[in-house]
Amino acid sequence: MPATEFIETVAINIPEHLSANEFLSLAREGMVEERQLRQFALAEFQSQEAEFTSYGLLLSRYPHEVPAGFFSFVVHELVQARHRMVTSLAPALGMSPDEMRRAPRLEPVRRFTEFISWVALHAGAAEAALVARTDFTLWCNSCAVLTDVLSETEHVPEAAVEYVSAYRENPPEVADGVLQVIDHGRARHEPDEWIARSAVRVEPALRAWWRAVAASG
C-alpha cells in the first residue's frame, strides 16, 4: 500500500469545506467587521498556543531526522505566524497579546486544541504528520479564498489581508513531506489502521472552529 493511499483515505473535499465555511460566507456578503476579525485573531492565537506545544512534543518524541525534520518545519511555520500575529494583526485590531493569552476559549476552539494535544501525546509519527498535512491543506485553501474576498472588502485592515494571505500556499515540506514520514512510521511498525484515524477528524474540527468564529462576532 503506497503512502499516497493514506492521503486518499482522508478524502479531503476542498469545495465542500469552503462552502461550509461560515466565516467565508460572511466575508462574501460583506458582513465581516472588526469584531469578527478580532475573534478570528483570538481563536487563531489560542490555537497556536496548543500547536506550539504539541508539535514541539512530537519533535521530542520522534527525534529521527525524517519525522523531526517534518515537525520542526511545522513548528517554524507556526512561530512565523505568531510573529505576524503579535507584530501586525493584533496591533491593527487593537488587541494585546497578554490579554489574548488570558481570554476564554470558545468551545470549538477548546475542542480543537484538546484534539491537537491528544495527537501530540498518543499519535504515531505518521498519524501526526497526516494530521498536520490535512490541517495545512484545509487551512491554506480556506485562507487563499478568504484573502481574495477580504482584499475586496471595505474597512478590512491591510494587516488582516496580509496575515491571511501568508497562508495562501500549502508548503511542499508539509504537503509532500508527509509521504516520507508515513513510510518511516510504517517501517517502524506503526499500524496502518492508525495512520488516518486522527486526520479524518480535522475537517469537522476546523468546520466547527470557523463556525464559532463567525457566530461569536
C-alpha positions in Angstrom: 0.0 0.0 0.0 1.7 3.3 -1.1 1.8 6.2 1.3 -0.4 8.2 -1.0 -3.3 6.0 -0.3 -3.5 7.2 3.3 -3.9 10.7 2.0 -6.7 9.5 -0.3 -8.3 7.7 2.7 -8.8 11.0 4.4 -10.7 12.2 1.4 -10.5 15.9 1.7 -13.3 17.7 -0.2 -12.0 21.2 -0.6 -15.1 22.7 -2.4 -17.4 21.3 0.3 -15.2 22.5 3.1 -15.2 26.0 1.6 -18.9 26.1 1.0 -19.4 25.2 4.7 -17.1 27.9 6.0 -19.5 30.4 7.7 -16.8 33.0 8.2 -16.0 32.9 4.5 -19.7 33.2 3.7 -19.9 36.3 5.9 -17.0 37.8 4.1 -18.5 37.2 0.7 -21.6 39.0 1.9 -19.5 41.9 3.0 -20.5 41.3 6.7 -17.1 40.8 8.3 -16.4 43.6 10.6 -13.7 44.3 13.2 -15.4 42.2 15.9 -15.3 39.1 13.6 -11.7 39.8 12.7 -10.9 40.2 16.4 -12.5 36.8 17.2 -10.6 35.2 14.3 -7.3 36.6 15.6 -8.1 35.4 19.1 -9.1 31.9 18.1 -6.0 31.7 15.9 -3.8 32.9 18.7 -5.2 30.4 21.1 -4.9 27.5 18.6 -1.3 28.4 18.0 -0.6 28.0 21.7 -1.7 24.4 21.6 0.1 23.7 18.3 3.4 25.1 19.6 3.5 22.7 22.5 2.0 19.8 20.5 4.4 19.8 17.6 7.3 20.6 19.9 6.4 17.4 21.9 6.2 15.4 18.7 9.6 16.6 17.8 11.0 15.3 21.1 9.0 12.0 20.8 10.3 11.3 17.3 13.9 12.6 17.0 14.8 10.6 13.9 15.7 13.1 11.1 12.7 12.2 8.9 9.8 13.0 11.4 11.9 15.5 13.3 12.6 17.4 10.1 8.9 17.4 9.3 7.7 18.5 12.7 10.5 21.1 13.1 9.3 22.7 9.8 5.7 22.8 11.2 6.9 24.5 14.4 8.9 27.0 12.3 5.8 27.9 10.3 3.8 28.3 13.5 6.4 30.6 15.0 6.5 32.7 11.9 2.7 33.0 12.0 2.8 34.0 15.7 5.3 36.8 14.9 3.0 38.1 12.2 0.1 37.9 14.7 1.8 39.9 17.6 3.6 42.4 15.5 1.0 43.2 12.9 -2.5 41.7 13.1 -3.2 42.1 16.8 -2.0 45.7 17.0 -4.0 46.6 13.9 -7.1 45.3 15.7 -6.3 47.0 19.0 -5.5 43.6 20.7 -2.9 42.9 23.3 -1.1 39.5 23.2 -1.1 39.4 27.0 -4.8 39.9 27.1 -5.3 37.3 24.4 -3.4 34.7 26.5 -5.9 35.2 29.3 -9.1 35.3 27.2 -11.6 32.4 27.5 -11.8 30.0 24.6 -14.8 29.3 22.5 -15.9 25.7 22.9 -15.0 24.6 19.4 -11.6 26.3 19.8 -11.1 24.4 23.1 -12.0 21.1 21.5 -9.6 21.7 18.6 -6.7 22.5 21.0 -7.6 19.4 23.1 -7.6 17.3 19.9 -4.2 18.6 18.8 -2.8 17.9 22.3 -4.2 14.4 22.2 -2.4 13.8 18.9 0.9 15.0 20.4 0.6 12.6 23.3 -0.7 9.5 21.6 -0.3 9.5 17.8 2.4 7.8 15.9 4.7 9.9 13.7 2.9 9.0 10.5 -0.5 9.6 12.1 0.5 13.0 13.5 2.1 14.1 10.2 -1.0 13.3 8.3 -3.0 15.4 10.8 -0.7 18.3 10.1 -0.9 17.8 6.3 -4.7 17.7 6.5 -4.8 20.8 8.7 -2.5 22.7 6.4 -4.4 21.7 3.3 -7.7 22.8 4.6 -6.4 25.9 6.2 -4.3 27.1 3.3 -7.1 26.6 0.8 -9.5 28.5 3.0 -7.1 31.3 3.5 -6.4 31.6 -0.2 -10.0 32.2 -1.0 -10.5 34.4 2.1 -7.6 36.6 1.1 -9.2 37.4 -2.3 -12.6 38.2 -0.6 -11.2 40.3 2.2 -9.0 42.3 -0.2 -12.1 43.5 -1.9 -14.0 44.2 1.4 -14.2 47.7 2.7 -12.9 48.6 6.2 -10.8 45.4 6.5 -7.3 46.4 7.7 -4.5 45.7 5.4 -2.8 43.8 8.2 -5.7 41.3 8.2 -5.4 40.7 4.5 -1.7 40.3 4.7 -1.9 37.9 7.7 -4.4 35.6 5.9 -2.5 35.9 2.6 0.6 34.5 4.2 -1.2 31.2 4.4 -2.2 31.1 0.7 0.3 28.3 -0.3 0.4 24.9 1.3 4.2 24.4 1.7 5.6 21.3 -0.1 7.6 20.4 3.0 4.2 19.5 4.5 2.1 18.6 1.5 4.7 16.2 0.1 7.0 15.7 3.1 4.2 13.7 4.8 4.9 10.8 2.5 8.4 10.3 3.9 7.0 10.3 7.4 4.3 7.8 6.6 6.9 5.5 5.1 9.1 6.0 8.1 6.3 5.2 10.5 5.2 2.1 8.7 8.8 0.8 8.5 8.8 1.0 12.3 5.6 -0.9 12.6 3.1 1.9 13.1 -0.2 0.2 12.5 -1.8 1.1 9.1 -5.2 1.3 10.7 -4.0 4.1 13.0 -2.4 6.4 10.4 -5.5 8.1 9.1 -7.7 7.7 12.2 -7.0 11.3 13.5 -6.7 13.1 10.2 -10.3 12.3 9.4 -11.3 14.4 12.5 -9.5 17.5 11.3 -12.1 18.7 8.8 -15.1 18.6 11.1 -13.0 20.2 13.8 -12.0 23.1 11.5 -15.5 23.5 10.2 -16.7 23.9 13.8 -13.8 26.3 14.5 -14.8 28.6 11.6 -18.5 28.4 12.5 -17.8 29.5 16.1 -15.6 32.4 15.0 -18.3 33.6 12.6 -21.1 33.3 15.1 -19.3 34.9 18.0 -18.9 38.2 16.3 
